[in-house]
Amino acid sequence: MDILKTVLIIDDSIYIRQLLLDELSFLGFNVIGTNAEGKDSFRASGNLHPKIIFLDTTLPDMKSLDVLKGLLSINNDVYVVVLSDLQNKIEVDYLLRNGAKDVLYKPFTRNDLGFVLSRFLASQLKYSESKLLIVPFLYSVFYQIVISYAATSYRIEIEKIVTRQFNNLQKKYPDRFLVSDQVLQIKVHEGINSLQKQKIVFRQLDSLFVRTLNSIKRKIPIDLLKSLLKESFQSFVRNFGDVSQQVDFVFPSWEQLELTSLLSKTSTTRPSLTGPNYLKNSEVSWPSAKMYSTNHKKLDLYRVVINFDPRTPKIFMGGNEDLKVFVILSYFDEIIGPKLVFSAPPTSNDLLLEKLKIIPNLMDTTGVNEFDPFIHADNEFASINIIFTLENSRTRSGNDEFMLSVAIYPLEVNALVKATQMKGLLRATAAQINFLLSENDANPLTNGVLNMTTEIHEMLSLFVNESKVFLSY
């Protein structure tokens, strides 16, 4: 039994447990335990020592966060994958920032599960310096991504071609390569130790890559194939770029397409020292954004890895110091309408403060969906905003409605354009505030004043600084 691939499943649905058991076994993983309740999982984890745990968000006996904390207290290195439906994204986001490593949304396909498992294996390879182990893995996951991205009309044909090329390589060099048809993985025999033989193996893997694409080209129009490869490569870099960089892995050129040159256009490019490099809105999605994280606390989940602290004063040098950036939290009162309940940073300018207070009253939010960021601008201010609701039985509507805004003063076109790239970060901040307020049984407001917890205050203070840094460059 491969100890690295041992799995524990925690889900109260017997169907999901059986489905995962079957699929994981097919993909070469060993399910060493299943549990329907959270309390039973602690003993199982302590006795069985799984490397990866699938944790459902709706267990009958315990909150998923309590189960997660218990599992991490037993083994802080265990790779926890959250099982959830798409309607439970706020809780998933919170679990990911409290130690869970990935999410698998239900219903899922074998490809979805395989992609999660590949990310798990990549996380283990971060501790390896074996290029002979990493390079075949990276080629394998790239082929898998290409197949998963391909249109249905081409997917089966591409999979057949890749499988045939894998098998041909193994038949020709059985002493060098091991191939798994089920999960489209290619490995190298451990006995290849000399540097000369390793170089030969890497050249053969490069040649396999070119031959495979040449075979696919006969079935798919070249422009369509190049576009597919570009999309696949961007996904590859987002999910496995850190592993490929540690061994300086580079794809061979093909048909004048230099995949590695596209690296500069992806979000994992190292930023310059002129300012932090944040995710564009088009690059943010709930399931995959966590792969950018080096720390699952606070808002790092939606931030590109950067090699300096965005809170340090030095990165304000050279920016637009005249631009004023404010974070505003507003509450929509059922009787008197919208009102400001929090703003930061503090300002001694009374006129400016009065202008901040009326910003929520200037907006027409009719037709705006919850957690759907929108832009508002007038002749002085511009802001990017997001609305979220909180259940409250004390109100007539049964909900409290809040709006989180990042306001820019004075209005500047460049800063407004950049504000549109903050949608992912704004959405993450609003989701966290929503969750923290919902955890508090007390009324979120007392006499119109927000009951600010220390955690919410720290989070918003950090968000102010991040917004200022990003919008000033």
N, C-alpha and C positions, 0 to 999 in steps of 0.2 A: 504494500500500500504506500502511495506517495503521500508522505506526511504533509507536504506543502498544500495538497489539494483536499484536505479534510474539511467537511462542511457540517454545520449544525443549522437546522431549520426551526424557526419559532413562529408558528402561525396557527390560529385556532380553526382554520378551514382544513378539513381532511383532504379536500380536493386539491387545494394549493400545495399541501405538503406532498401528496402523491405526485402531482405534476412536476414539482421541483425535483423530487427524488428521481423520477424517470429521466428528466432532461439533463440534470447534473451527471447522472450515471452515464448517459449517452455521450456527454462532452468530456468524460474522463475524470470526473471529480468523485470523491468518496463521501457519501452522506453517512456520517457516523452517529447521528442522532436527530430526532424530531420531537418537538414539544408543542403542546397546544396552549400552555399557560406560561406566563412570565416567571412565576416562582420556581417552576420545575427546571427552567433553563439555566439557573445559576449552578445547580448541582451538576447538570449535564456539561456545562462549560468547564467547570472546575475539574471534573473527572476525565473528560474526553479531550480537552485541549484542542478545539478546532482552530483552524487558521482563518476561516471565513464563516460568518454567521449571517443568515437572512432573518431579519426581524420585522414582523408585521406591526403596523401602527395601531391596530385595533384589537388588543388582547382583552379577554373577558375579566381578568383579575387585577391587572396593573396598568398604569400608564406606560406608554412606550418609552418615555424619557427616563422613568425610574428603572425600567428594565435595562436600557442602554447604559445608564450610569453603573448599575450593578455588574453588567458584563465587562465593562471597561475597568472596574475596580479589581476584577478577577484577573484580567489580562488586558493591559492597556494597548497592546500591539495587535489585538485581534481586528480583523477587517470586517466591519459591520455594514451590511447592505440593507437599507430600509425597503420594505415591501409596502406599497401604498397604491391607492387609486389616484387619478389625476385631480380629484376634488379636494385633496388633503395637502396641498402644496405648502401651506404656511407651517404646518407641523413638521413636514419633511425638511423644510428649510431650517427649522430650529434644531432638529436632530442632527442634520449635517454639520451645523456649527457647534455642536456639543459632542463631537467625537465619531459620529457615523461617517463612513468613507464614501458611500455611493448610494444610489437609489435605483430600484427596479419597479417601474410602474406596471400595475395590472390593468388590463390583460397584457401579457408580454409574449413575444415570439422567441423562438430559439436563438435568432440573431441578437435580439435584445439581451438575452441572458448571456450569450457568448461574449458580447461586447463588455458587459460588466465583469465577467471572469477575466477577460484580457486585461482590463484596467487593474484588476487585483494582481495578476501575474506581473504586470509592469511595475506595480508598487514594490513587489518583492525583488525585482531585478535592480531596483535603485541601489541595493546594497551589494550588487555583484560587479566585479570588474572584468568578467569574462566576456570578451567580444564574441567569442565562439558561441556563447549561449544567447547573447542579446540580439545579434544581427539576424539570425534565422527567425527569432521571435518577431522582430520588427517587420521583416518581409511578410511573415504570416498574417499579422494583424492588418497590414496594408491591403493585402489581397482580400481579407474578410471585409474591410471597410468598402472597398470598391464594389464587391458583390452586393453588400447591403444598400449602397447608394444607387445601384443600377436600376433603371426602369424595369418593371416586371417583364416586359417583352424581351429584354436582353439578359436578365439576371441568370436564368437557368443555363443559357449558352455560355456565359462567362464562367460560371461555376464549373461546368463541364471542362472547359479549356484549362482552367487553373488546376483542377484535379488531375487531368491527363498529363500536364506538364510535371506536376509533382511526382506522379507515379513513374513517368519516364526517367526522371532524374534518379529516383531510388533504384530502379532496375539497372540503370547504367553504372551507378556507383553505390552498391548495397553496403560497402564497407565504410561509407562516409555519411550517408543520409538516412534518417528515419522519417517516415511520412505517415500522418494520420488522415485518412479520407474523411472521417466523420466531422472533424473540426477544422479541416484544412490547415494543418500545422506541419511545419517542416523543422526537423531538429538535426543536429550534427552529432555523430558518435563521440563519446567522451574520450576515446582512445587517440584522437588526433591531437597530438601535443606539439609537434615541431612547427616552428613559425612558417617554414616553407609550405607545409601541407595546409596550414590555416589560410595562407594567402591564396592557395589554389581553390579552397572551399569558398572563400569570399568571391573570387572571380566567377566561379560556377553559379553562385547565387545571383550575381549581377547578370550573367548571361541568361539565366532562367527568367529573370525579370524582363529582359528585352525580348526574348523569344515568346514569352507569354503575351506581352502587349502586341507583338506582331501578329500572333494568332488571333487575338481579339479584334485587331484592326480589320481583319478580313470579314468580320461579322457585323461591325458597327462603323458608321461613318466616322472619319477621322476627327472632324471638328467636335462631334458629340463625345467621342472617346476622350479627347484632350480636356474637354470641359468636365467630364466625369472624374478624370484623374486629378484635376485641380481641386474640385470640391472634396474629393476623398483625401487629398494630401492636407488640406486645411484641417479636416477633422483629425487626421493622423497626428498633426503637430499639436493641436489643442490637447489631445489625450495622451500622447506618447512622446511628445517633443523633448521632455526633460530626459527621458531614458535614451533617446537617440543622440542627444547632445553629449552625454557622458562617454560615448564611444566614438564620437565624431562620425556618425553614420550618415552617408550621403547616397541618394538614389542615383543610378547611372542615367545619363541623358538618353533621350529617346525621341526621334522625329523632331529634333530641335526644341524639345520641351525639357527645360531644366527645372525639375520639380523643386530642387533645393533652393533655387533662386526665389521661389515664391515664399520662402520662410520669412523674408523681410516684410511681407504683406500680411502676415498672420499676427495674432495677438500675443504670441509668446516671444516676439522679438525683444531683445533687451533694450530698455528705454535709455535715452540719452540723459545726461545730468541736468538738462534744462527743465525737466518736469516729469511727473509720473505719466505713465502710459495706461489709460483706462480702457476698459472694454467699450466698444461701440454697441449701440442698442441691438444691431443686427447679429452680434456675436453672443448675445446673452440668451440662454434658455435655462429653465429650471433644472432639468435633469443633468445637464453637462457643465454648467457654470462652476460647479465645485472643483473641477479639475484644475482650475486656475489657483486654487487655494494652497498656501503653505501653512496656514493656521486656520482652524475651523471656528475661531472665535470672532465675534462681532461681524464686520462687513468684509473681511478678507475673502469671503466666499465669492464675491462678485467683483474682485479686483485682480488685475493682472499682477503676477509676481514682479515686484520691483526691488531693486537692490539698495534702497534707502528708505528711511521712515518718512512718510508724507507729513508727519506732524512737526518735523524739525524746521526751525526758522530759515535755515540756509536756502531751502528751495523756493523761498519767496523772492530771492534775489533775481533781478532781471525781469520780473513779471509786471503786470499792470497794477501798481499799488493804488491807483485812483479808483479802481473798480471796487465797489462795496458789495459783498455777498452776504445775504441773510437767509437763515433757515427759519421758516414760519410753520407753526402747527395751529390750525384753525378748527373750531368746533361749530357745527351748524345747529344752533339752538332752535327748537320747534316754535318758539314764540317770537324772539327778537332777531332770528336769522343768524348768519355767520359772524363769528367773532374770533379774534386772535387770542389764543390761550398760552402761547409760548413763542418767543423769538430769540435768536442768538445770531451774532454776539450782541452784548448790551451796547446801547448807544446813548450818549448824552445830548444828542441833537433832538430836541423835542419835536421840531417840525418833521424830521425824518421818521421819528417814532410814530407820529400821527398818520403819516402816509403808509407806513407798514400796517397799521391797524385796519385801514380801509381796503387793503388789497383783496381780502376774501369777499368783500361786498361788491367788487367790480366785476366779478366773473359770473358768466352764465354757464352753470354746470349741467344744464338740461341735456339729457342724452349721453352724458359721460359715464362710461362703465367703471365699476370698481377696479382698482389696480391698473387702470389704463392711463398712463401719463399724458398730459396735454400742456400746450404752451399758451400763455396769456401775455399780452404786451400792450402798453399804452405809451403816451409820449414821455414818460419818465422811467417807469419800471418795466421789467420783463421778468417772467417767472415760468418755471416748469413745475407742474403740480400733479398730485395724485390723490384720489379720494379712496378712503376705506371705511368700512362700517364695523361696528362692534355691537353684539347683542346686549340689550339692556332692557329688562322687563319693567324697569321703573318709568320708561318713556311710553308715550301713547303709540308710537310707531313700532316699538319693540327693538329699536336700533339707535345707537349713537353714530353720527356721521362725522368723520374727521377729514381734514385735508392737509397734506404735507407739501410745502412749497419751498423751492429754492429761488429767492428773488435777487435780481441783479439791478444795481443802481450806480451810476446812471445807465440808461438803456444803451447797449453797445451791440452792434450786429454780430461781431465775431464771437463775443461771449454768448450771445443768444444761440448762435449756430452750435457752439460747443455744448451748450446746455442740453441740446437734443440728444447728445451722446451719453447723457447721465441717466437715461431711463432705467437701465438695469440696476444701477446703484440706488436710485430713488425708490424703485419697487422693492428692493431688498430691505431698505431702511423702514419703509412703511409697513412691510410684512412683519418685521421684528417688533415695531411699536404695537401693532395690532395684537400680536401674540402676547407681549408682556402686559398690555392692558387687560386682555382677556383672562390672564392668569390671576389677576387681582379681583377678588370678589366684591370689593368696595366700589362705590360709584366713582367713575374716573374723574369727575369734576366735583368740587365743593365750592359753592357760591361763585361759579364761573371760573374757578382757578383749577388748573390741571393738577391732579395728585401725582406729582413727579417723583418716580422712584430714582434711586441713585443710578441704576443701570440705564434707564431711559435717558437721564440727563447726560451721563457719560457718552452714550451712543450719539446723541444729537450734537454734543460739543465736538466730538470727533468728526461728525458729518459736516459741520460748519467748516472746519479746517480743510477737510478734503475737497469740499466744493470750491473754497477760495483758491486753493492750490491749482486745481484743474482748470477753473475758468479764467485764471489770471495769465495763462500761457497761450 
